[in-house]
Amino acid sequence: MLKDKSPPDLILNLNCPECKYQDRCRQKAIEKDDLSLLTGMAEKERKKLNSKGIFTVTQLSYTFRPRRRSKRQRDKSEKYHYSLKALAIREKKIHIVGNPEIKIEGTPVSLDVEGLPDRDFYYLIGLRIRKGESIVQHSLWANSTEDEETIWREFIYILRTIDNPILVHYGSFERTFLKKMCERYGEPIEETNLKKSITESVNILTIIYAQIYFPGLSNGLKETAGFLGFNWTDPDC
């Protein structure tokens, strides 16, 4: 690499968020409209597209061809189409495959958890619940690992006050949190509705994946919410 006159090809990957040069590399990738901008695309698939002369997101967008699914395939999970994602980005439109639906039979409780994976410590549990025409929000903070069990108990107490709570979250991080907390501090097995809400939480991302294509480079919450008109007060959070 040092002997080469030109730098190696710039390829964004899952380690980029840990690098101090990520903004510079991302800007270069955007200027090139590089395929590695599409989060989740495997190197093998990218190289296969390169061998066909496809190097940019825009080029990929022209390759999508809608196909009717056979009766045998209708019960199987829909395949993710990066070409359709690229088309959504180029057209700045939402594309929907099939008839995605979400069934919530109970009181939806939006859940958002923050933690430090390297310390295996969760410091914030955020809840948002609609009650009539108003919204009730709870932010449960743990200042240390010793407080983690305290906020978990507070979380359980709040759920007990809700009629048939259904936990709704975006991504698998919250599901991992629920599983770990039950292992550490015990599962409320005596209460059927409460146990069901914890073990059968609804991950919105699994409904979006391969069925709803937003015009963003990833299905990340901030990117998707940004397209829908929502913004974070601090862009670096």
N, C-alpha and C positions, 0 to 999 in steps of 0.2 A: 504493500500500500504506500509506503514512504517513497519507493522508487518510481511509482506511477506519477505521470505528469498531471493527470486529472483525478479529482476526488472520486471515491466510490459512489455508486448510485444511492441517492437519498431515498430511504424507505422508512416510513413511519411504522411504529410497532407499539405493543402494549407497554413497553418500558419507557416510552417517551415522557409520560407525566413526571417521572422521577429525574429527568435531565434538565439542567439549567438552560440548555440551548433549545428546548422544545419549541418555543415561539418562533425562533429563527428558522428552524427546519420546517415547521408547519407552514410558514409564509412561503418558503421556497416550493413546497409541495403544492400549495394553492396556486402559485404562479404557473407551475407545470401542469396543474389539474391532474396530478398523479393518482393512479389507482389505489395506492396505499392510504389515501385519504379515507377510503371506505372502511370504516372500522369493522374488524372481524374477518375480512377477506384473507384466506390462507395464502401463504407464499406459493404453494403448488398451483392454486387456481390463478393467481396473478401471472405466474410464468406461462401458464397455458394460454392466457389471453394475450400476453406479449408475443407468443409464438405465432399468433394469428394477426399480429399487427395492431393490437388494441393496447394503448398505453395510457389513455386518459379517461376520466370519468365521462366526459362528453361523448367520446367515441363509443364507450360501452353502452351509453343510453340509446343508441340507434340500433342495438342488437336485440332488444327485447321483442319477443313475438308471443302474444297471448295464445294459450292453447286450452282447448276444452278438456277437462279431466274425464277419464273413463269412469264408469260406475264402480269398478273395483278400487279405484284410487280415491274415491270420495270420502271414505272413512279413514284414510291415512292423513298424517300431518302434511300440511302444505310445505313444499320445498321453498327455501329462501332464494329470491332472484335478485342478485346484485345489479343485473341489467335494469330491472324495474326500479330499484332504488336510485340508480343513476338517472333514469327517465324522470322520476319524481323531482330530483334536484334540478335537472335542466328545465323542466316545465314549471317548476315552483308550484306543483300541485300535489295533493294527497291522492294516492292510488290505493284502491281497496280490492283485495282478492277474496272471492267467495262472499259469505255472509257472516262475518265475525259477530259474536254476541256475548254479552256478559250477563250472568244471572246472579243477582244478589238478593237472597231471600232472608231479609233481616235488616238490621240497622248498620249501614256502612260506616266504618271507622277508619279514616285515613291514617296510616302509620308511616312514620319516617324515623329511622334510627341512625345515629352517628357513633362511630367508635374508632379505636386505634388498633388495627389488625396486628401490628407488630407486638403490642402489649396484651392482645386478646382482652380488651377492655372496652366496654360500651359506656359512654358518658352522657348520652342524650336520647331520650325517647320522646318523640313528638306525636301528638294525637290531635285529630281534627274531627269533630262530630257535629252533624246538623241536628238541631233541636227546634222543630217548628220552622220559623222563618229566620232563626238566628244560627250562628256558628259558634261552637264552644271549642276552644283550643287549649291544649295542655302541653307544657314543656317541662319535662322531668330531667333534672340535671344531677350528675354524679361528679363530685369534685375529686374523688379518689376511687380506687378499686374497692375500698371498703363500702362505698356508697352505692355500688352497683346493685346489690341485692335490695337495698332500700327503694330505689326507683323502680325495680321490677315488681316489688310488692305494691307500690303505689299504682303502677300500671294495671295490675290484676284487680285492685280495688276499684279503679275507674271502670274497668270492663264489667264488673259485677253490677254497676249502677245502670247499665244499658240493657235494654230489652233485645235479646238475641243479637249480640254484636257480631259483625262480619268484618274482619280486618282486611283492608285493601292497601296494597303497597306497590311500588314500582321497582322491580328488580328482585334478585334472590338474596340480597344482603339481609333484609328484614326476616326472611324465612330462616336463614342460618341463625340469626339472633334469637328468634323464638325457640328454636331447637336447643341451642346452647343454654339458654336461661332455664328451660325445663330440666335439662340434665344437671345443671348446677344447683338450682334452688327448689326443684320439685315441680311437678305438673299438677294443676288443679283437677285431679281425676274425679273428685266427688261432684263436680258441676258439669253436666253434659254440654250445655250451650257454651260455657266458657272454654271447655276443653276443645270443642269443635271449632270455635273461632280461632284458637291458637294453632291447632293441627291442620286446619283446612283454610288457611288464609288465601286471599285472591291476589295473585301476581299479575298486574295489568300488562306487564311487558310480554308475558306469554301469549296474551290475546293479540297484542300488536304485532309480534314477530311473525313474519311471513304472510301476514294478512293485511296489515295497514302500513303503507309506505309513506312516511313523512319526507318532505324535501330537505332533509338534513343528512350530514355525512355519517351520522350514527343514530342509534335509538336512545342515546343518553337523555336523561330527564331534562337537563338544561337546554339542550339543543331543540328537543321536541317542544318543550314549553315555550321557548323563545319564538318558534314559528307561530304558535297559537296566541302570541301577544303578551306572554308573561316574562318578567325580567327580575333578576336578582339585584338587590340593592348594592351588593358588593360583587363585582365581576370576578374577583379572585377567589371567592369562596367555593 
